[in-house]
């Protein structure tokens, strides 16, 4: 069980997530340290993009990382740290909130989430406790960062901008190691690489490639440049640590170094194999803070320690609050692994892959220290789907070229298998590259059943919404595509006795709203926690925000001797609040019905009767999976012909997504003339992601999509970039044929 669901039942937990019982579970952010007027540790996060534990301190003798290696000798090196996603945005959504994206509705790449009312950026709790919080500079949270999250979020954000003696939490994110830099052969990059000393450069001939890559010069060049940019990043780490030392703050600051997900190469980034999930984490705890970090065993964080506990990225938020002495809100799903509220070590980590850029997919994983279990809910799709951004990588181009030429072999072919297994099981100890699937091996039956059970339990307890297709979920979270806006702030003013000043209380009618303000438009926006003292003649500017909402119009209060005046920029917010999507889901049985229909995956034609019954289900999401089930399970022409009439009726389904799935099925079964107009019609519907599904259907048709060339060309003007990407791919395929 997750940490929270040990404490409360699933329904109660999901009520906490949605804010339905906010009065019972509001976070108390009074810190133990503040209560005793004690000091609090500064915390510095050094994050770097797209790297696995490919560092000297992790035993990699190909790596040249002397500065990080030195940091590791002064720190705890964590061996088993995992993201919950293989790509940045869903990963960072979980880190900043402490909640799985599959619970939060932020699981699809580059979506705009609408989390529940209780959800905050954890940095807001730190700010409320007195920390100066800065982010330099990447956010990528799947929602616009609210102004309450950071004191400063910019390329100039730095702990040096805080007030004298104020504790800080500062993030510096290095993009040097990003996927795009592995394939960067620009003059500027080549000049940077040329600045490396001869002993710091990585010889492609000495690269140790994973078995799922073809061994070619281009692949080796990518691998070597990946290590070269890690060495460049290593120098940036040294520079930042030197700044900390020169400022005299090293002994007052807990330092974290970590990567945001696995290496930025094919079959790593975007995937939930260990190559996409496992990352380095090194934490240096100065001696004066070791008792704070580990109250019962300070030696557990002494220099040179190696920790092999399983740690998940959603554990970062509660651990930060625990180190600062802040009560951990009940809705946070992570488990603190340091500080006064440290929990017992976890038994499993969990991960998800949903839509990645334009590629639609749905995969879940659970891992312990020995086994990795993967459940492919879209098992009928190949791993080798086109992602235009990823296709720019020379390694990916080599893999596709050699596959087309029939020159791949062994594990190299796994990526291009036409379908995926419904289940995968790997012995990580014996098979760290995860290339030998043991799911059908009778010797591993017990391990398979145990991991499958843990996966199902996690999906239920966390309210995983992944089985609701994105077009349907988009309408749930933001009906008719309309954004909610926070209510304009309201004020209560109490003048002091001599009428020279007043204390301003601020509130908002929007559930879960946070308030930010500044006086006379000076300085940065402050987080509102207590009534603000305002002198007569001064003005108070206020905004109200909630994650996933538009900020309220700015209101300005000007205090006079006997009264006050409030001016609001634009019309006041007065839109009717929409019931949150989580509350609406929890009042239905949709998730149970979706899980039920997906139990038929892999059963073939034995499940036809169940799929046929589900074609008339009350939920479009269930009807969609019923059509997909028929499409992927029925192979014989005789049985297909018996289903044609029923699927023809589905072409009139009220949900564009279901119509697109039925059209793709019928088209694939040889009924092109009747169904192509349906797909063209879906391309013109309002829902962007329904249009994406329709474009993917046309992509799967290959040459059969040619009669729709004119309509596909029109899609190149679509407002959704991912829809346009698939359209370009389809047109390129048609040109080559």
Secondary structure, DSSP 8 states (H G I E B T S, - for coil): --HHHHHS-HHHHHHHHHTTTHHHH------HHHHTT----EEEEEEESS--S-SGGGT-TT---HHHHHHHHTSEEEEEEE-SSSSHHHHHHHHHHSS-HHHHT--STT------TT---HHHHHHHTT-EEEEES----SS---TTS-SEESTT--GGGS-TT--EEEEEEE-TTSHHHHS--SHHHHHHHHTS-GGGS--GGG----TTS---HHHHHHHHHHHHHHHHHHHHHHHHHHHHHHTT-GGGEEEEEEESSS-SSTTTTTS-SHHHHEEEEEEE--GGGHHHH-TT-GGGGSTTEEEEEEEETTHHHHHHHHHTT----TT------SSTT----BS-EEEEE--BTTB---EEEEE-SSEEEEEETTTTS-TT---TTGGGSHHHHHHHHHHHTT---GGGGGGG-SS--SEEEEETTT-TT--S--TT-GGGHHHHHHHHHHHHHHHHHTT--TTS-HHHHHHHHSGGG---B----EEEEEE-TTSSEEEEEEE-SSTT-EEEEEETT-SS-EE--S-EEEETT-EEEEEEE-TTSB----EEEEE-SS-EEEEESSS---------HHHHHHTSSHHHHHHHHGGGTT-GGGGHHHHHHHTT-SSHHHHHHHHHHHHHH---HHHHHHHHHHHHHHTT-SSHHHHHHHHHHHHHTT-HHHHHHHHHHHTTSS-HHHHHHHHHHHHHHGGGGGGGHHHHHHGGG-SSHHHHHHHHHHHHHHHH-
